[in-house]
Amino acid sequence: MLVILGFAMIAVFMVLIMTKKLTPVLALIIVPTVFGLFAGAGLGIGDMVMDSMKSMTSTAALLMFAIIYFGLMIDVGLFDPLVKFILRKLGNDPAKVVLGTAILAAAVSLDGDGSTTFILTTAAMLPVYLRLKMSPVVLTCVAGLANGTMNILPWGGPTARAATALKIDVNDVFVPMIPSLVAGLVVVFAFAWLLGLQERNRLRATAPEIWGVPDTAEEFDGGTSAAASGAGRGRKGGNPGGAAPTGGSVAVLERTETLVDDHDSAMADTALDPNRSTLRPKLFWFNLALTVAVMVVLVANIIPLPFVFMVGAAIALLVNFPKVKDQGAQLIAHAPSIVAVVSMVMAAAVLTGVLKGTGMVEAMSAWLVQIIPSSMGPFMAVITGVLSIPMTFFMSNDAFYFGVLPVLSETAAHYGVGAADMARASITGQPFHLQSPLVPAILLLVSLAKVDLGDHHKKVLWRTAVISLVMLGVGLLTGAIGIG
């Protein structure tokens, strides 16, 4: 009976979430409460939830203060010079533009919010893509790759969910996965460069009157060198008569010269608005040093992560906004993101508490142990990593991490596979997950870039699958993901 109730509870929870009949917070509270009472929990259900909630307070604190910190850094302009630097260095080379898009999206993804990342990346880069006649699908693809890979950061959501669901420290999940994260980013940048080269070749073929037909990347980067190299060769876009460059090459020069000049106006009324009142340009180096210090302490794992961000956010608020009124305004500005995430973590205590307290997890895992061949048991972490790719695409992270992962982890424990190994393996599917139509942020991205979701999926899905498998493979090689 407990097996039936357990799987039925997870099924109802996933259906309600995926069909948007209930918000994740309400589903996490109502569904397990009803099924817990059917399982005979009675008044003891309250103690089950409270015991579960005690292990989640540190995760909630981490998410809350990380959102405040990185949201504040965006507000005060820490990332603005990076955007301007990228635009200056891109020139008129599509390969550099696409690689710059990946770097920008990865950097802004540090705030852990996909919507913010896509808004900033699109605001900064879409005018460049349109001006250079590049495909916006490439922009959405690269931004999705970078943000999906960075989504395993502790404050991004999935890692915190996995740690919360299995009642382990978020540090134990994330820190050993840093090599996998680095490997994933390397693959992202490689894909970005290759996509940029494809755009470069496409533009040469489809608009030679504008771009010329340069023989090398160096000629392409040179702006006027395409026309110069075509002199005397009769190439389209060159200048056989040896006169001053005209036509296409002048268009390239004008386009290149206006990239940075148009930047400020393109950013108006966005989170990168150069005239926003929260900018603190005189404190740039302080904010950069503070952020570097926070990241170093985070990686060193010498102080609990929640306290690191609590102190970092407090210092950043005090220095950047010394007036009490301004400090309160900043906290209020980021309140919607904080409430959405923290309430979800706290509500998850109901589901995990009922699963554990009623014995559902143990009963379900025992049933799975009976049907899984014993020869496959030691590879449960690997199996979980592979399953996380399609499963997190077709269901929400809440459904997978709070509904499916605990059962898989209990099953894996019978074969000597630890909960931390299972949690690490489960987050490797995040690059693929973020492309799901169930993720509001990706719908925002394609909407801002005016790209069809189907076109986005054609270009991005197989690449994200490769990244997920690479991250899983590196986790196995480094020992972060073990075999029982």
N, C-alpha and C positions, 0 to 999 in steps of 0.2 A: 504493500500500500504506500509506503514512504517513497519507493522508487517512482510509482505512478504519479503521486502528488508532486514530487520534485520536478520531474520532467514536464508535467502539466503546468506547474508554476512558471518554469522558464519559458515554455511555449507561449503562455498567455502574456507574460511580460514582454517577450520579443514582438509578438503580434501587435500589442497595444503601442509599443514604441515605434515600430516600423510603419504602422498605418496612421500614426500621429493621432490616435484616439486619446492618449494621455501624454503629458510631458514626462521626461525621464524621472524627474523628482517625484511626481505623483505616483507613477507606476512603481518606483522603488519602494514607496511607502504602502500603498494600498494593496497591491497584488500579494506580496509576502505576508502581510497581516492577515488577509483572508485565508490563504492557504495554510498559514501557521496555525490558525484557529481550527481549521479542518483536521490538521495533523495532531490535534490534542494539546497544543501548547498552553491553552488557557491563559490565566493571568500571568503565568511565567514568561510570556512573550516579551513583557517589558524588560525583565532582567536580561533576557537574551540580547535584546537590542542595545541596552546600555553597556553590556560587556563588550559587544562588538564596536560600539562607538568610541570606547576608550582608546582603541588602537588606531583610530582614524583622525584624532585631533591634530597630530603633528603634520599629517598630509594636508589637512585643510589649512593649517597655518602656513605651510610652505606655498601652496597655491595662492593664497590671499596676498601674501607679501611679495611674491615674485611678480604677480600681475601689477601690483602697485609700483614696484621698482622699475620694471621695464616699460610700463606705460608712462611713467614719469620721465624716463630717459628719452622716449620719443617726443614727449611734450616739450622738453627743454632744448631739443635740437641736437642730441648726441649723434643721431644718424644722418642729419642733414648734410654735413660735409662729405660723408661717404657717398651720398647720392650725387652731389655736385662733382666730386672727384671722378666717379665712374663715368658721368656724362662727358667730362672733359677728356678723359682718356679713351673713350670709345671711338672718337673720330667718326668716320663714315663707313667703318668696316662691320658688316653684319655679324661676322664671327665674334668680334669683340663685344658687340651690342648684346648678343645672346649670352655670352659668358658673363658679362656684367650684370645681366638680369638674374642669373643664377646666384652670383655673389651677393647681390642686393637682397634677394628673397631669403637667402640663407641667413644673412646678418639680421634682418628685421624679424625673422622667425624666432629670434631669441626671446621675444616677448611672450611666446607660447600661444598666441592667438592667430589662427589662420585668417580670419576676416581682416584684422589689422594688417597682416603681412600682404594680403592680396590688394587691399586698398592702396597701401603705400607703393607697392611694386608697380601696380597698374598706373597709378597717378604719375609716377616718375618715368616709366618706360614706354607706355602706350603712345604718347606723343612722338617719341623717337621712332618707334616702329612704323607709325603711320606716315611720318615725314620721309622715311627712307623706303617706303613701299614694301616693308617686310610683313610677313604673315603674323597676325595677332595670335594664331593658334600656337605658334612657336613660343610666344610669351606665356600663354597659359600653361603649356606643357612644362616649360622650364621652371616656372614659379611653383607649379604643383609638385614637381620632382623635389625641389629644394625644401619646400615647406613640409612635405610628407616625410622626408628623411629626418628633418629636424624635429618632427613631432614626437620623437621618443624622449625629448628633454623632460626632466622630472616634473616641470610645471606645465608641460604641454597638454597633459591629460591622460593619455594611455598608460604611461609608466606609473603615474599615481594611481590609476584605476587598478592596474595589475597588483601593485603593492598593497593597496587597500583590500582588494578581494582576497588576497592570500595572507593578509596580516603580517607582512614583513616590512622592513625598513626600505624606503624608497632609494636610499643610497646603495643598498645591497643589490638593487635591480639595475640602476643606471650606471654607476661608476665602472663596473666590469664591461659594460657595453660601449664604452667610449671608443675603443678601436673599431668596433663595428660601425659606429656613427661616422668616424673619420673615413673609413673605407666607402661607406655609402655616399658621403659627400664627394669623394674622389670620382666615383662613378657618375654622380650628378654632373660634375663639371666636365667630365669627358663627354657625356651625352650632349651637354650644352654646346661645347665646342664643335662637335660633329654636326649638330643641328645648325649652328652658325655657318659652317662651311657649306652646308646644303643651301642655305638661304643666299649666301654669297654667289654660288654657282647659278642658282635660279635667277637671281637679279641680273647677272651677266647675260644670261640667255634671253630673258624676257624684256629687259630694258637696256639694251646696249647703247642706245642713244643718250642715256643718262649716265650709265656706269662705265662705259667703255669696255674693253676686253683685256684687262691687265693680265700679264703672264704670271705674276707672282704675288704673294700676299704683300710684299714690300711695296710693289707698284700700286697695289690697291690702296694701301694705307697712305700713300703719298698725296692723294687728292688730285693734283695736276699731272702726276707722272703717267697716268693712263693715256692722257692726250700726248704727252711728250714721247712715250714709248711707241705711240702709233705714228709719229711723224715720219713721213717718207715711205710708210708701209701700206698706205691706203686702207687701213682698218677703219671700220665704222666706229666713230667716237674719237678717232685720232685727228691729226691736223696735217695732211700731206703737204700743204704749202709751207709749213714751218712758221705760220703766223702765230700770233698770240692765241692761247687756248680760248675757244668759244663754245657755245652750245652746251653739250652734256657736261664737259669738265667744269664749266662755270657753275652749272647747276649743282654739281657735287660740292664745289667750294662754298657756294652760298648756303647749301644745306648744312655743311660741316660748321660754318661760322655761326649759324643760328642755333645750334643744338643747345649751347649753354645759355645764350642770351634769352631764349624763350623759356628757360627752365622755371624762373620765378613765376611768370604769368601762368604757366601750365600747372603750377602747384597751388594757385589761389583756391581758397575754400576747400582745401584738403588737409589731411593731418600733417602735410609738409608745407603748409602755407608759410611763406617767408615772413609774413607780417603778423603771425599769431602772437598773442600777448604772453604766452608761456615761455617763449624763447629766452635762453640765458647764454648768449655767445661768449660772454666773459668768463663763464664757468666751464667752458668746454673741456679744458685739460683736467680740471678737477673731476668732472663727471666721468671722463674717460679713465682716469687713474682709479677712481672708485669702482667702476665696472670691472676693470681688469683685476683689481684686488678681490672683488666678490667672486669672480670666475675662478681665480687661482685657489682661493679657500674652498670653493665648491669642489673642484677636482681633487684637491689634496685630501678632502674628507677628514679634516681634523676637528671640525665643529659641525654640529647638526645643521642641516640645510635650512630648516625653518628659521633658526636664530640668525643665520648668516643674512638672509633676506630681510628679516625684521630690523636688524641693525643697519643694513645697507639702505633700506627704504627710509628709515628714520633720519639717517645722516643726509641723504639726498634731499628729503623734504626740508630739513632744517636749513641747509646751506642754500638751496635754490629758492625756497619760499620762506624767508624768515618771519613773515607776518602770519599770525595765527589764522586770520581769515583766509589767506591764500592756501595755507596748508589744508584747511577744511575743504576748500573748493576742489583741490586736487584729489582728495580722498573721495569726495562725492562724484567727481568726474569718472572715476574708475569703479564706482560701486556696482553698476549693472553687471560687469564682467565678474566681479568678485562674488556677488550673490549667486549668479548662475552656476559657478563652479563649486563653491563651498557648500551650497545647499545640496548639490548632487552628491558630494562626498558624504555628507552627514546622512542623507536619505539612504545611501547605500548600506548603512549600518543595519537597516531593517532587513534587507534581503540577505546579507551575509550572516546576520545574527540568527534569522529563522532557519536558513540552510544548515547552519552548524548546530544550533540549539535543539532543533527537532530531530536531528540525526539523518536528515535527508541526504546530505552530502556523503556521509559514510555509506548509506544504503545504495545510493546511485553509483558510487565508485566501486562498491563490491560487485554490483551487477555488471559494470563495464569490465571489471577484471575477469569475470567469467566468460565474456564474449570476445575479448581481445586475445589473440594468440600470445602465449607466453614469450615466444621468440621476438615479438614486437614491443613488449613492455619496456625494455631498457631504452628504447628509442622514442619514448613518449615526448620528450622535449623537442626532438627534431620533427616528429609528427605534428606537434602543436604549432611549431613555427610555420610549417607548410600549410596547415589548415587555417592559420590566421590570415593568410593572404585572401582566399575567397570568402571566408566566413565574416571577416570584418568589412568586406565590401558589401555583402548582402544583408548585414545587420549592423546596428549601431555598436559603438564601443561599449556602451553601457550593457547591452545585451550580451556581448561576447565576454567581457571581463568579469561581470558580476553574475552572469548566468551559466556560461559554458566553462570558463577557465577553472573555477573552483572544483568542478567535477573532474576535469582532466587532471588537475593537480593531485587530487586525492587518489585517483587511479595510478598516477605515476609514482606516488609515494610507495606503493606496494612493490615497486621494482627498483627502489633505491634512488629515484630521481627527485632531487630536492625542489622545494617550492620556488626558490630563487631562480633555479635553472628554467623552470616552467614559465615564470614571469618574464625572464629575459627573452626566451624564445617567442613568447606570445606577442611581443612588441615589434618583432621584425617585419610583420605584415603591414605596418603603418603607412609606408609610402604608397602602397596599393589602396589601402583603406581610404585615404584622403581624397581619392578620385571618385568615390562613391556618390551617386546622386542623393544619398541619404545625408550627406554632409553639407550643411547650409553654406559653408565657406566656399566650396568649389562652385556652387551655383552662383554665388556672388562674383567669383572670379570670371567665369565665362560670360556673365551678364555685363560686367564692367568692360570687358574686352570685346563684347558683341561677337562672341564665338559660339558656334553650335556645340552643345555638349557631346554629340556623337563624333564630331570632328576632333574634339579634344581627346576623347577616349581612344580614337584610332591611333593617335600619336603618342599618348602617354601611358596606356595600360601595360603594354609589354615591357616598356622601359622600367616602370615601377616594379613589375614582377621581378625583373633582373636585379634591381637594387635590393629588394627584400631578400632574395636568395643569397646575394653577396653578403649582406649583413648577417644572415643566419650562418653562412659558411665561415665567416670570420669569427663569429661567436664560438663556433665549434673548435676552430683552430686555436683560439686563444684560451679555451677552457672556460669561457664565460657561460657557455651552454654545455652541460655535461651529459654523458650517456651513463645510464645505470649499470 
